[in-house]
Amino acid sequence: MATERLPIHKRLFQGWMLITARFGLVQTLVILALFYLFLLGPIAIGSALGRADFLNKRGLRQGETAWNPADSAKPDLERAKLAS
């Protein structure tokens, strides 16, 4: 069985695609690293230093309940307009 060789332009294209795939991977990793380093990192450090409680879990440590009272106002037209 004879194997045919690919034309030179197809071999060059396949080689180029391998190179660009690696560049794309490196570029993605660099962008994600910069995003975490300069955006999420300072936010996380600031919230840790400020002892932020985004999930309102601090009261649960003292044995309080996690129940929040429901908004039980009667439905009316003005309230429906504000909700939309």
Backbone hydrogen bonds, N-H to C=O, Kabsch-Sander energy under -0.5 kcal/mol:
donor,donor_aa,acceptor,acceptor_aa,energy
4,E,2,A,-0.5
10,K,7,P,-0.5
11,R,7,P,-2.0
12,L,8,I,-2.5
13,F,9,H,-2.0
14,Q,10,K,-2.4
15,G,11,R,-2.2
16,W,12,L,-2.6
17,M,13,F,-2.3
18,L,14,Q,-1.7
19,I,15,G,-2.0
20,T,16,W,-2.6
21,A,17,M,-1.9
22,R,18,L,-1.6
23,F,19,I,-2.1
24,G,20,T,-2.5
25,L,21,A,-2.0
26,V,22,R,-2.3
27,Q,23,F,-2.7
28,T,24,G,-2.3
29,L,25,L,-2.2
30,V,26,V,-2.3
31,I,27,Q,-2.4
32,L,28,T,-2.5
33,A,29,L,-2.2
34,L,30,V,-2.4
35,F,31,I,-2.2
36,Y,32,L,-2.4
37,L,33,A,-2.6
38,F,34,L,-2.8
39,L,35,F,-1.8
40,L,35,F,-1.5
41,G,36,Y,-2.4
43,I,39,L,-1.2
44,A,40,L,-2.5
45,I,41,G,-2.6
46,G,42,P,-2.6
47,S,43,I,-2.4
48,A,44,A,-2.0
49,L,45,I,-2.6
50,G,46,G,-2.2
51,R,48,A,-0.7
52,A,47,S,-2.7
56,N,53,D,-1.2
60,L,57,K,-1.0
61,R,57,K,-0.5
61,R,58,R,-1.1
62,Q,59,G,-0.8
63,G,60,L,-1.2
64,E,59,G,-1.4
72,S,70,A,-1.1
80,A,76,D,-2.0
81,K,77,L,-2.1
82,L,78,E,-1.9
83,A,79,R,-1.6
84,S,80,A,-1.1
